[in-house]
Amino acid sequence: MKVYETVIGLEVHVELATRTKIFCGCSTKFGGAPNTRCCPVCTGMPGTLPVLNKKVVEYAIAAGLALGCRITQKCKFDRKNYFYPDLPKAYQVSQLYLPICRDGGIEIDTPAGRKTIGIHEIHMEEDAGKLVHDPWDDVTLVDYNRCGVPLIEIVSEPDMRSAQEVVAYLEKLKLILQYLGVSDCKMQEGSLRADINLSVREMGAKEFGVRTEMKNMNSFKAIARAVEGERKRQIELLEEGRRVVQETRRWDDNKDMSFAMRSKEDAQDYRYFPEPDLVPVEISDEWLEEIRARQPELRDEKMLRYEREYGIPAYDAAIITASKQMADLFEAAAALCGRPKEVSNWLMVETMRLMKEAQTEPEDLSVSPEKLASLILLVEKGTINRTVAKKVYEKIFFEDVDPEEYVKQNGLGMVQDDSLLRSTAESVLAQNPQSVADYKGGKAKAMGYLVGQTMRAMKGKANPAKVNEMIQELLSR
C-alpha cells in the first residue's frame, strides 16, 4: 500500500484590537444590535472615502517583528473584487502585491524536535459582514457591524505535516499575538479564524498534490478533526483511482465530514488592482524603530526569566505563561506580596481547579492581583489558616469579595486563645481514649485523627501547627 504525506498551509485571519475600524471611526466592539455599528464608509456608500487607521499599521508591524518578518517599508493596498451579500462594496480592500510583512517563521515543538514553520507574508485588510441564516423563515439576514473591522492575514508556508503540528503552530501564534496586545484572539467571537489549505502526495514526491481549502475554522479541536478528515478523504479518492478537485469545502463538525462549497478561486479570479482611494503607506526607519522598542517580553523569554528570577519550576512557569492574563496576574501579585512561589502555588492548584469547575478560560480570569496578594499575606501573618484561605479564595474567584473584609465579617480569623485550644484538645483526648491508646501503642496515624477532631471542634479556626504541638504535648504526659 502506498504511503502518503500530508501537506498543510494556513491562512489565519486575526481581528485587531483597535477601538475603531480600519477606514472609519465606527466601533469595533463585539456584539451590539445588528447594523448599529456601521456608517456610509464601512458599508460602501457611493462618494465615501476611506482614511487609514494608523494603529492598524502599527499592530501589523508589531506582529511582523515578533514573527521574524521583513517589514515592507513602502507598501500599498489593493482591491480584491468579489460579489457577496456580506461585502456591500462588492470589493475588499486588501494587500496582494506589496504586503506589509514577509518571510518570517515560528518555532514549534514536535515529537521529532523543534521545527520552524515559515511565514510567507502578513497583509492588512478589512473584514466582511456576517450572514445569519434563518431556516424557519427560509431567509438570510445580513449584519454589517463587522464590516471594516481591521484584520491581518498571516499566511504560512506549506510546512505543516499533521494536525498536531497545525494546532502547535496556532497555539504559539495565538500566544504571541495576545502577548503583543494586537488581538484578544477570542476564537469563539471570531477574532482568530483559520483557513486550512491541505493536499496529500506520495511520500518522497517532490510535487504538491491538488489542494482544497476549508474556511473560517475557529476551534482548535475542530481544526484538528478537519485536518484528519480531509486527509483521509483525499487519500481514499487517490486509492480509488479518482482525482482530488481544487475547491473550497465546508467542515461540518457535527457530522465529522466536509462538503464542497465552490471551485477554488485563484488570485486572477478576484481581478486585483491597486486601491485608487488610498495613498501608499511609507514606514520610516524612525517609526519602525519606535515600534521595535515597544515590543513586549514574549512567552519563551518570560518562562526562562520566571525560573531564573522567581525560582519556580519550569513546569509551573510553562503553565502560568501559557496565558497572558495568568502571567500578568502572577507578576502583579508577586510584586505586591513578595511571595512569588506562594502566588505560583495558588495559581497552579486552586486557580486551575476553580477554572475547571467554572469552565472558565484563562483569558476570562478576573481575580485581581491585590486580592490574591492580600489572601497570601493573611495566611502568612497567621490571621487565617490554609483551609479557611481556600474557602475565602473561592469567594474571591466567584464573587470578587475583599478577603480581609470577608474574614472579619464572617469571623474566620484564627483563634489565638491558647487556653481555649488546650481545653478543646484535652476534651478531644478524653472523648477518644482508643485513639490515645493506639498512638501510645505505636500507631502514628492515630495522631492525625486526634488533630483532625480538634480542628473540627475549633471549627477550622485554629492554627494546625499549634494544634499538632498541643496534642503532642498532651500525649507525651
N, C-alpha and C positions, 0 to 999 in steps of 0.2 A: 504493500500500500504506500502511496506517495505521502511524503511528509511536507506539510505546508507551514509557511511563515506568515504571521500577521503583520501588516504594516499600517501604523496609525499616526495620523497628524490631527491636531486640534486647532480649532478657531474659537478662542474664548472671548466672549463679549462681557465687558466689565462696565457697569454704570458707575460714573464718577461721583464723588461725594461733594459736588459743588452745591451751593444753595440755589442757584438759578441755572437755567438751561444753556445749551451751548451757543445759541444765536439770539436769545431774547431774555427778558427778565422774569419769565414765569418760574414758579416754584418747582423744584424737583422732588418735593416731599412725596413719599409713597402714600398711595391711597387717595382719599378725597372723593367727593361725588363725581361721577363721570362728566368729563368735558367742562370742568370748572378751573382747571389749571392749564389753560391754553389761551393763545392770543392769535391775532392775524398772522404774525410771523411764523409761529411754530405750526400753524395749520395751513400755511402756504397760500394765503390770500394774495390775489394779484396786486402788484405795486409795492409789496413789502420788501424790505432789505434786511439781511442778517448782519449782526455785529458779533464778532467772535469773543467769547468769554476767555479772558487771559488765564484764569485759573485752570481751565481745561488743558491748555498748553503746558502749564507748569506741572500738573499732575501726570500728564503723558511723559514729560521729560523725566520726572522723578521715577516713574515705573521703568522707563528705559534704562536709566543709570543703574537701578537696583538689579536689573536683569542683564547687565553687562553689554548693553547695546551701543552702537554708534548712533549719535544724535544727528539727524539731518538738519543743519542749521539754517538752510533755506528750503522750506517745504511749502506745499500748497494743497488746496482742496480740489476735489473733482466731483462731478455729478454722476451718480450711478442711477441710470434710468430704469424703472420698472413700475408697472401699474398694478396696484393692490389697494384694497379699501383702507388698510391701516396706514397708508402713506399718502396723505392728502395732496402733497405737491406732485405726486407721480414721479418723484426722484428723491434719492437720498444723498445728502452731502457727505462725502467720504474722502479717502485718500487712496489713490491707486498708484500714480506714477512716482510720487515723492513722499512716501510715508515718513512720519516723524522719527521713527526708530528702526534700526536694522541690525541684524547679525549679533544676537545675544545668546544666552543659554542659561539653563537651570540644572544644577546637580541634584540628582535624586539617588536614594539608596534602593538597591535591588538585591535579591538573593545572591546575585553574582558579584556584588560590589557596587561601587559608585558609578553612575553613568550620567553623562551630560546630554540633556535634551535641547537641541538647538532652537532658538527663537528666530524665525525668518524675518518677521517685521512686527511693528506695532503701529497701527494707524488710528487717527481720531475720526469719529463720525457721530451722526445723530441717530437716536433710537426712533423706531416707528411707534405707532399707536398699538392698541390692543383690541383684538376681535373677541367678542363674547357671543358664543353660540347658544341660542335658546331652543332646545329641541321641542319644548312644549308648544311654543308658538311657531316653530319652524322658521325662525328669523335669526339673522346675525346682526348684532349691535356693535357699534364702534365707539371706543373711548380714546380720545386723543390726549389725555393727560400726560401720557408717556412720550408723546411726540416731541422730539427736540431735546430729550434728556441726553446729556453727553456720554458717549461711550469711548472706550479704547478697545480695539480688537487686537488680541495678541495671537499671532499666527505662528504655530510651531513648525519645525521641520518634521518630516515623517519618520521620526526617530524612535517611536514607541512600538513595542512588540507584544504587549499583553495588557489586559485590563488592570493588572496590578501596577504596571508602570504608568498607565494613564491616571489612575487615582493618586499615585505618589506625586506625579507632576502637578496635578490640580491642587492637591493639599498644600504643596510647597508654594505654588503660585498664589493661592488664596492667602496664606500667612504673610507672604512678602507684601502683598497689596494692603492687607489690614495694618501691618506694622507701619507702612508708609503713610497710612491715613487717606489714601486716594479713593478708597471704596470701603463700604461696610461688608461687601461680598455676601450679603444675605441671599442665599440661593432660593429660599422659599419666597422671596419678594422679587426674584428675577434680576438681582443686582449682579449675579455672576451666572452665566449660562454658556454651555459649550456645544459646538457643532463637531461631530465626530466624522472624520474622513478615514475610511477603512478599506483596505484591499488585502487579498491574500495572494501568495505566489509559492511556487515550489521552493523548498529550502535550497539555497545556493544559487537561485536565479538572480540575475542582475537587473532585469526589467521589472518595474512595478506591475501589479495586476490592475484590473479595472476597479476604480474606487466608487464607493457610494458615500453619501453624506446623510447623517442623522442630525437634525437641527434642534436647537433650543433645549438641550438637556440640562436640568437644574437640580440633580441629585446624584451624589457620588455612587450610591447603591444602584440607581437606575442606569447610570453611565456604565458601570462595570457589567451589569447584566446585558445592556445593549451591545457592548463590545463582544461579549461571548456569543450572544445570539446571532449577530450579523456575521461573525467569523464562521460559525457553524453553517449558516445558510449559504454563504459563498462557497465553502468547501464542498458542501453537498451538491451544489449546482455543477461545479467543475468535475466532481467524481461521476456525475450522471452524464457528462459529455455536453452539458449546456454551457451557455456563456453568462457572465455577470454583466448586467446593463448598468451604465453610468447613470445614476438617478439620485434624487433626494427622497429619503424614506422617513417615515414617522415611526418612532418606537412606542409601542403600547405596553407599559409596564405591567398592567393587569393581565394581559394575555401573553406576556413574555415573548413577544414577536414584533417584527417590524413590517410596515406596509408601504408600498410605493405611493409617492405623492405626485411627483412630476419628474420629467427628464432633467438631468443636472445641467445647469447653465454654466457657461464659461464667461470669462471677462468680456469677450466681444459681444455676448448676448445683451449686456447691460448698456452698451453704447456710451461708455465713459467719455467725458470731455472735461476740460478744465472749468472749474466753477467761476462764472463771469462776475458774480456779485461779491467775491471775497478776494482781497489782495493776498499775495504770497506772505507766508509767515517767516520773518527773519529773527533768528535766535542769536543774539550777540554772545561773544565769549564771556562778557561780564555777567550776563543773565544766567548763562549756563553754569558758571562757577558759583554763583549765588545759590542756585538750586542744589548743586552738588554739596555745598557747605551745610545745607539744611537737612541732608539725608539722615534719618534716624538710625540707631543701632538695630540691626535686624536679628532674627531669631538665633541663627548659628553663633553670632558673636555674643549674644546675650546668654546663651546656655553656658558657654565657656567662662564668661565673667561671673555668673552665679556660683559656679563650682569654686572658682578662684577667690572671689570676694566674700561670698556669704558662707562658704564651706558646706553647701548642701550637696547631696549625692547627684550623680549625673542623671539617674532615672527621674528624680524629683524635678531637676532643672528642665528636663525634656518635657515632662507633663505640664509644668507651670507655664513654660514659654510656648506651648502649643496653642495658646490663646493670648492675644494681646491684652484682652480685658483682665485675664488672670495674672499675667505678668505685671501689668500696671498696678493691680491690687496688691500683689506681693511686695513690690518695691516701695509703694507708698506706706503700707502697714509696717514694713520692716524699718523704714526711716522713722516712723512715729514712736514705735515701742522699743526699737533697738534689739529685737529678738528675732532675727531672720529665720533661724531653724524652727522656732515655735510657729511663726507665720506659715512656713512651708508645711509643717505638720498639720495645721488646721486646714490648709487648702487641700492637701493630699488626702486627708481622711474624711473629716466632717463635711467639708465643702463638696467634695466629689460624691459623697453619699447622698447629701441633700439634693444635689443637682440631678442625680439619677432618680431619686424619689419623685422630684417635681417635674422630671423630663424637661429640664432646662438646659439650653446650650450655654457654653462658657461666654459667648458673646452677649448673652442677656443677663449675666450675673450682675446683681445690683447691690451686693454687700459693700458698704462703704469702708475704706481703709481705717478711718477714725474709729469706727465701732469695733472692728476686728482687733485693732491695736489696744483699745480700751479693755476689751474682754481678756486679752492675754495678760495685761497688767493687773487686772483684778485677781487672776489666778496666781500670778507671781507674788502679789502682796499678801496672799493668804485670805483675801476677802471672801472668795468662794473657792470650792474645790472643783476638780475637773468634771466630776459627774454633773454638778449643777451647771458648770460652764457649757456643757454640751446642750443642756436644755435651753439655756439662755441663747446660745448660738442659733438654735432652731427658730427662736422668736425673732432674732435679728434677720435671719435668712428670709423667713416668710412674712414677717410683719414690720420689719425695719424699726424695731424698738431700740431705745437707748439702753445699753447694757447696765450702766450704773444706776439709772433711774429704775429700771425694771427690777434689779436686785433689791433696791431699797423698798420699793412699793410692795414687793411680794415676800419680803422678809427672808431672802435666800442667802444672806450672809452667813459665814461660818460661825458657829458658837465658839466663843473664846473662853468660856467659863470652865476652868479645869475641874472644879469641884462637881459641876453637873456631869461632866464627862466621866469622872471617876465613879460617881454614884450609879450612872447608867451602865457602865461596864461591869460594876460589881453585881448589879441586878441581873444582867445577861448571864454572867457566870453562875449565879445562883440558880437560874432557871434552866441551865443546861449542864447538869452535873456529868452526864455521859460524855459530852464533848470535852469537858475538862479532863475527865479520866482518860479519854482517848489520847489527848495531847500529851499528858504526862506519861502515857504508855508508849510514846514514840510516834504517834500518828500526826505528822506535821499538818495535814490537810484540815484537821480539826481547828487549828488556829485561824484559818481563813474563814471558816464558818462563824466562829465567835466574833471576828472583826465585822463580818457582814451583818450579823444580828445587831451588833452595837450601832453600826452606821444606820441601819433601818430604824432602830429605836430613837436615834438622833435626827431622824427624817432627812438623812443625807447632808446635814449641815455641819458635820464635824470634819476636822482635818484627818484624812485617812492615815497619815504618818503618825499623828498623835494617838489615834485610836490603837494602832498597832503597838506603839510604845507602851500605852497604858495597859493593854491586855497582857503583853509580855511581862510587865512589872507585876501585875496581879497574879499571874500564873506561876511566877517564879517564887512566890512566897511559900 
